[in-house]
């Protein structure tokens, strides 16, 4: 139905541009209606897509539909103009000009819509589209890629909305204790850029109550652990929730284990799920710290520390990094004894190829693989494992699931891995366990 509508739209757009080549009174009488339909197509190109639940998705769908109609109309217009070509015909040139005007309107209406609303296009496809727009053949390929990506995005996101609407009353993520999300090293919990991507909203849509660690970005494990312990106690005291379920990413998993074991927080924590946490350290970090000259390490650390101090932090870059070494994690594991009051589980993932990850894991993957074999671009499989249960996330093909993908940092829809639905099932399982 959708492609049929686009074909019909393409024919109307072509007909609108060919007005001066049509020697037919009946066609001339219908032309105002054609212009009206052309205007309607540009205002609401997805009028038949009544199942699209979200306004932003409708705009994106409309953009993809307009670009599809543009390609169809462009092809038809070229065929018609070639067959009716006359070098001395004033009306032929007038039709060419009119067709260009209509095609330009449709194209820019479509491209602006998808560029403004699409998440999955990313910066790379937007830049490629702008560059290839001036290169014959490459511009058609680029445009088809944009249509493919945005159309799939609309279908996927709309299905997720429908899915959440159907199970809304079930509240499958409404756990007994609220969820505390703890970020990893070199990041903060910001209001306008969520470290956890689209995950929190998905959990909340299914009944979860979400809190954030709000701790600093780069401190040694013991200091971060103290900050997290204070945050846990604050949540319990102000809400009366008794305990929290913690989901912690990367170094945040080590920080949280310290808070539970060494800061008298075990009684306030029902469960701890660590995501991509280097429980046994990262051997490549040992290598870097041993090989980098002291001056280089000091300069990097000072640059980071000075920058973050401007935001009111008191960072300690080198101490935070050193706590990720193999030796430091061994010492921490001896100190941070698990509590029998807390349910522990862990999650890790596998990045399959270096080139398919986003920055920085596309650069670090091969290096980490040399030391640690299977990894997510930063942490090895053996280092992930901790607790009563371990989940290892993998997908077929070259893409894989990187360290950043497990928290939806790039807001990317990965084939065969729905990160938001994974967290919904994760939290739903905590609910079923009584947490």
C-alpha distance (Angstrom), angle and dihedral (degrees) to the residues before:
residue distance angle dihedral
X1 . . .
X2 3.79 . .
X3 3.82 96.0 .
X4 3.83 90.6 43.9
X5 3.80 89.2 55.3
X6 3.80 90.2 50.0
X7 3.81 90.9 52.0
X8 3.80 90.8 51.0
X9 3.82 89.9 47.9
X10 3.81 89.9 49.9
X11 3.80 90.8 52.7
X12 3.81 91.5 50.2
X13 3.81 91.7 49.5
X14 3.81 90.5 48.7
X15 3.80 91.4 47.8
X16 3.80 90.7 50.0
X17 3.79 90.5 56.7
X18 3.81 95.1 45.2
X19 3.80 95.7 57.7
X20 3.81 95.7 117.0
X21 3.82 91.8 51.3
X22 3.81 94.0 54.3
X23 3.80 112.1 93.2
X24 3.77 96.6 -170.7
X25 3.81 127.6 110.8
X26 3.80 92.5 -153.0
X27 3.81 90.3 53.9
X28 3.80 90.0 49.4
X29 3.79 91.0 53.2
X30 3.82 90.5 51.0
X31 3.79 93.8 47.7
X32 3.86 95.7 90.8
X33 3.82 87.2 55.0
X34 3.81 89.7 50.4
X35 3.82 90.3 52.4
X36 3.80 89.8 48.8
X37 3.80 90.5 52.2
X38 3.82 90.2 46.2
X39 3.83 89.3 54.3
X40 3.80 91.0 47.3
X41 3.81 91.0 50.7
X42 3.80 90.4 55.0
X43 3.79 94.5 45.7
X44 3.81 98.0 44.9
X45 3.81 110.2 9.0
X46 3.82 92.7 164.1
X47 3.80 97.0 51.5
X48 3.82 90.5 131.9
X49 3.83 92.3 51.9
X50 3.79 93.6 84.4
X51 3.81 91.0 149.5
X52 3.81 92.8 68.9
X53 3.81 104.0 107.8
X54 3.78 102.8 -167.9
X55 3.83 128.1 66.9
X56 3.80 93.7 -142.2
X57 3.81 90.5 50.1
X58 3.81 90.0 50.5
X59 3.79 89.6 54.6
X60 3.81 90.7 49.1
X61 3.81 91.8 45.9
X62 3.78 89.3 49.3
X63 3.79 90.3 52.8
X64 3.80 92.4 51.3
X65 3.81 90.3 46.9
X66 3.81 92.4 50.0
X67 3.81 91.5 50.1
X68 3.81 90.0 49.7
X69 3.82 90.5 49.6
X70 3.80 88.4 47.8
X71 3.81 92.1 55.8
X72 3.80 92.0 48.0
X73 3.79 93.5 45.8
X74 3.81 92.3 44.7
X75 3.81 90.8 54.0
X76 3.82 93.2 46.8
X77 3.81 91.9 45.7
X78 3.80 92.3 52.6
X79 3.81 91.0 50.1
X80 3.81 93.6 48.2
X81 3.79 94.1 45.8
X82 3.80 93.0 48.1
X83 3.81 92.5 50.1
X84 3.80 92.9 46.5
X85 3.81 96.5 39.3
X86 3.79 115.3 146.7
X87 3.79 119.7 166.1
X88 3.79 92.9 -156.1
X89 3.79 96.8 42.1
X90 3.78 112.9 111.1
X91 3.81 91.0 -167.1
X92 3.80 92.2 53.7
X93 3.80 91.5 56.9
X94 3.78 90.4 43.4
X95 3.82 89.7 53.4
X96 3.80 90.2 48.7
X97 3.80 90.4 53.8
X98 3.81 93.1 45.3
X99 3.82 91.8 48.0
X100 3.80 91.0 51.0
X101 3.80 90.8 52.1
X102 3.81 92.8 51.1
X103 3.80 93.6 43.9
X104 3.81 91.9 48.8
X105 3.82 90.5 51.2
X106 3.81 92.1 50.8
X107 3.80 94.3 44.0
X108 3.80 97.4 49.3
X109 3.79 92.4 41.8
X110 3.80 88.2 54.7
X111 3.79 99.0 41.9
X112 3.81 93.8 47.7
X113 3.80 90.7 50.5
X114 3.82 94.8 53.0
X115 3.81 94.9 39.1
X116 3.80 91.3 53.5
X117 3.81 98.7 42.5
X118 3.82 109.2 28.1
X119 3.80 119.6 99.1
X120 3.78 97.6 -178.5
X121 3.82 96.9 56.5
X122 3.78 90.0 72.6
X123 3.79 124.1 -172.3
X124 3.80 93.4 -70.9
X125 3.81 96.9 60.3
X126 3.80 91.1 42.6
X127 3.80 91.5 54.2
X128 3.82 93.1 43.0
X129 3.80 89.0 50.5
X130 3.80 92.2 52.7
X131 3.80 92.9 47.4
X132 3.82 97.3 42.6
X133 3.80 91.5 46.0
X134 3.80 88.4 85.1
X135 3.82 96.8 45.1
X136 3.85 118.2 84.5
X137 3.82 115.8 -121.9
X138 3.83 90.3 4.6
X139 3.81 88.5 68.7
X140 3.83 91.4 55.1
X141 3.82 91.7 48.4
X142 3.80 91.3 47.4
X143 3.80 91.8 48.0
X144 3.81 92.1 50.1
X145 3.81 88.9 50.5
X146 3.80 91.2 51.8
X147 3.80 91.3 49.2
X148 3.81 91.4 48.5
X149 3.82 94.4 49.1
X150 3.80 96.4 45.1
X151 3.82 94.9 43.2
X152 3.80 90.9 52.2
X153 3.79 90.2 46.3
X154 3.80 91.9 54.1
X155 3.81 93.0 48.1
X156 3.81 93.5 46.3
X157 3.80 96.8 45.4
X158 3.79 92.7 44.5
X159 3.80 90.8 52.9
X160 3.80 89.5 52.1
X161 3.80 90.7 53.3
X162 3.80 90.8 49.8
X163 3.81 90.9 47.1
X164 3.81 92.4 52.4
X165 3.80 91.7 46.8
X166 3.80 91.2 53.9
X167 3.81 94.1 51.2
X168 3.80 98.3 34.0
X169 3.79 94.5 109.5
X170 3.81 91.6 50.0
X171 3.84 91.5 66.2
X172 3.81 89.1 -158.8
X173 3.83 92.6 176.8
X174 3.79 96.2 48.2
X175 3.80 96.3 115.8
X176 3.79 125.1 -172.4
X177 3.81 89.1 -114.6
X178 3.84 124.7 36.8
X179 3.80 124.0 -105.4
X180 3.81 120.3 -107.2
X181 3.81 113.8 -162.2
X182 3.82 114.5 -154.5
X183 3.81 119.0 -165.0
X184 3.80 128.2 -144.4
X185 3.78 133.0 -116.3
X186 3.84 123.2 -52.8
X187 3.81 94.1 20.4
X188 3.79 137.0 90.4
X189 3.79 135.5 -158.4
X190 3.80 103.0 -99.6
X191 3.78 125.7 -177.5
X192 3.80 97.1 -136.7
X193 3.81 99.7 36.9
X194 3.77 112.5 42.3
X195 3.80 114.7 -152.5
X196 3.82 87.9 -149.2
X197 3.80 94.6 54.1
X198 3.80 114.8 -151.7
X199 3.81 94.4 -17.3
X200 3.86 100.4 94.8
X201 3.82 93.8 52.8
X202 3.80 90.5 48.5
X203 3.80 91.1 51.5
X204 3.80 92.3 46.2
X205 3.81 90.3 49.5
X206 3.79 86.4 59.5
X207 3.80 96.4 47.8
X208 3.81 105.4 -86.4
X209 3.79 123.2 143.0
X210 3.82 108.7 -140.8
X211 3.81 132.1 -158.0
X212 3.82 130.4 171.9
X213 3.81 132.3 -135.6
X214 3.83 94.2 -127.4
X215 3.81 90.2 -165.5
X216 3.80 125.3 144.8
X217 3.78 122.9 -81.3
X218 3.79 103.9 -120.5
X219 3.78 123.2 23.8
X220 3.82 132.4 123.5
X221 3.81 115.2 -86.8
X222 3.79 95.1 -101.6
X223 3.80 93.8 54.0
X224 3.80 94.1 43.2
X225 3.79 87.8 47.6
X226 3.80 90.7 56.2
X227 3.83 91.1 51.0
X228 3.80 91.6 49.4
X229 3.81 91.3 47.3
X230 3.79 89.4 54.2
X231 3.79 90.0 49.2
X232 3.82 92.4 50.2
X233 3.80 92.1 50.8
X234 3.81 91.0 45.7
X235 3.83 91.7 54.4
X236 3.81 92.9 46.7
X237 3.81 93.6 47.0
X238 3.81 97.0 45.3
X239 3.81 97.4 42.5
X240 3.80 102.7 30.0
X241 3.81 89.9 -133.7
X242 3.84 92.3 140.0
X243 3.82 93.4 -146.6
X244 3.80 143.1 16.2
X245 3.79 135.6 -139.8
X246 3.79 107.9 -132.4
X247 3.80 126.1 -151.9
X248 3.80 108.7 -173.8
X249 3.80 128.9 -176.5
X250 3.81 128.6 -147.9
X251 3.83 112.9 -39.4
X252 3.80 87.2 2.5
X253 3.80 86.9 76.0
X254 3.80 91.3 59.3
X255 3.80 91.1 44.6
X256 3.80 91.3 52.1
X257 3.80 94.0 47.1
X258 3.82 87.6 54.3
X259 3.81 90.8 49.9
X260 3.81 90.7 51.9
X261 3.79 97.5 43.1
X262 3.80 104.0 33.6
X263 3.81 106.0 24.8
X264 3.80 102.5 53.6
X265 3.81 94.5 -106.1
X266 3.80 101.9 123.7
X267 3.80 92.4 99.5
X268 3.82 90.3 55.4
X269 3.82 97.2 50.5
X270 3.80 122.7 77.4
X271 3.81 97.3 179.2
X272 3.79 141.8 -2.6
X273 3.80 121.4 -153.4
X274 3.79 112.7 -174.6
X275 3.80 117.5 -157.5
X276 3.83 119.1 -158.2
X277 3.81 91.1 -20.8
X278 3.86 119.1 164.7
X279 3.81 95.9 -135.3
X280 3.78 90.6 166.4
X281 3.77 96.4 35.3
X282 3.79 133.2 -113.6
X283 3.80 116.0 -80.4
X284 3.79 92.1 -157.2
X285 3.82 88.4 61.3
X286 3.82 88.2 56.5
X287 3.80 88.6 51.2
X288 3.81 94.1 49.5
X289 3.79 94.3 47.6
X290 3.81 91.3 48.6
X291 3.81 95.8 46.3
X292 3.79 102.7 38.9
X293 3.83 114.1 90.3
X294 3.79 114.0 -110.4
X295 3.79 91.1 -118.3
X296 3.81 91.7 55.1
X297 3.81 92.3 48.8
X298 3.79 91.3 48.0
X299 3.82 92.8 49.1
X300 3.81 93.1 49.5
X301 3.80 91.8 46.7
X302 3.79 94.1 47.9
X303 3.80 92.4 47.8
X304 3.78 91.0 53.9
X305 3.80 95.1 41.6
X306 3.80 93.7 48.4
X307 3.81 91.8 49.1
X308 3.81 94.1 50.1
X309 3.80 93.8 44.6
X310 3.80 86.8 66.9
X311 3.82 87.0 64.5
X312 3.78 92.8 53.0
X313 3.82 97.7 -97.0
X314 3.79 129.0 131.7
X315 3.83 98.6 -147.6
X316 3.79 127.8 -177.8
X317 3.80 104.1 -164.4
X318 3.80 99.3 179.6
X319 3.80 95.3 46.2
X320 3.80 90.7 50.4
X321 3.82 91.4 51.0
X322 3.82 94.3 44.0
X323 3.80 90.0 56.7
X324 3.81 87.9 63.4
X325 3.81 93.8 61.5
X326 3.80 122.2 108.2
X327 3.82 92.9 -113.7
X328 3.81 95.3 47.6
X329 3.80 92.4 49.1
X330 3.80 90.3 51.5
X331 3.78 89.5 54.8
X332 3.81 92.1 45.1
X333 3.81 91.9 49.9
X334 3.81 89.6 54.2
X335 3.80 89.6 51.4
X336 3.81 100.2 39.8
X337 3.78 103.7 65.2
X338 3.81 115.3 -174.6
X339 3.78 117.9 -110.8
X340 3.79 119.7 -126.3
X341 3.82 86.8 -142.1
X342 3.82 92.0 66.9
X343 3.81 130.7 69.3
X344 3.82 109.0 -135.2
X345 3.79 126.5 -162.5
X346 3.79 135.8 156.4
X347 3.81 141.2 -150.6
X348 3.79 130.1 -158.2
X349 3.79 136.4 170.6
X350 3.78 142.2 -154.3
X351 3.79 126.3 -126.3
X352 3.81 106.3 -155.1
X353 3.81 102.6 -161.5
X354 3.79 134.8 16.0
X355 3.80 96.2 -131.8
X356 3.78 94.1 54.7
X357 3.80 96.7 59.1
X358 3.79 125.1 85.7
X359 3.80 123.5 -116.7
X360 3.02 125.8 -38.2
X361 3.82 99.1 14.1
X362 3.81 91.7 54.9
X363 3.82 86.3 64.6
X364 3.81 99.6 38.4
X365 3.83 100.2 41.8
X366 3.83 98.1 84.1
X367 3.79 91.7 42.9
X368 3.82 92.5 51.0
X369 3.81 90.7 44.8
X370 3.80 90.2 58.4
X371 3.82 89.9 61.0
X372 3.79 104.8 25.4
X373 3.84 106.9 23.2
X374 3.84 111.6 -149.1
X375 3.80 109.3 37.0
X376 3.78 146.1 148.3
X377 3.79 93.8 -118.5
X378 3.81 93.5 -79.5
X379 3.82 111.6 25.3
X380 3.82 130.1 46.5
X381 3.79 126.5 -126.7
X382 3.82 93.2 -114.0
X383 3.79 91.4 53.8
X384 3.83 94.6 54.0
X385 3.78 97.1 62.6
X386 3.79 117.1 103.9
X387 3.77 137.5 137.1
X388 3.78 137.8 5.1
X389 3.78 96.7 -37.3
X390 3.81 135.6 28.2
X391 3.82 127.2 -164.1
X392 3.80 119.7 -166.4
X393 3.80 114.3 -161.6
X394 3.81 117.6 -150.5
X395 3.79 137.8 155.7
X396 3.79 131.9 -167.2
X397 3.79 123.1 -105.8
X398 3.78 131.2 33.3
X399 3.80 99.3 -53.5
X400 3.78 105.1 74.8
X401 3.82 124.5 168.8
X402 3.79 116.7 -78.3
X403 3.80 134.0 -155.6
X404 3.81 89.7 -96.0
X405 3.80 94.8 42.8
X406 3.81 92.0 64.7
X407 3.82 89.5 67.1
X408 3.83 96.9 36.1
X409 3.81 90.1 -117.4
X410 3.83 92.0 156.8
X411 3.84 95.9 40.0
X412 3.80 88.4 -128.9
X413 3.82 124.7 158.6
X414 3.80 103.1 -135.5
X415 3.83 117.7 -159.9
X416 3.83 111.6 -108.5
X417 3.81 92.6 6.4
X418 3.79 121.5 83.0
X419 3.81 101.7 -174.1
X420 3.81 94.2 -170.3
X421 3.78 93.2 51.5
X422 3.80 89.5 46.8
X423 3.82 89.9 59.3
X424 3.81 91.5 44.6
X425 3.81 89.1 56.3
X426 3.80 91.1 42.9
X427 3.80 93.0 54.6
X428 3.80 91.9 39.0
X429 3.80 87.9 56.5
X430 3.83 90.0 52.0
X431 3.79 88.1 53.3
X432 3.80 91.3 51.3
X433 3.81 89.2 51.0
X434 3.78 88.7 57.7
X435 3.80 97.2 -105.7
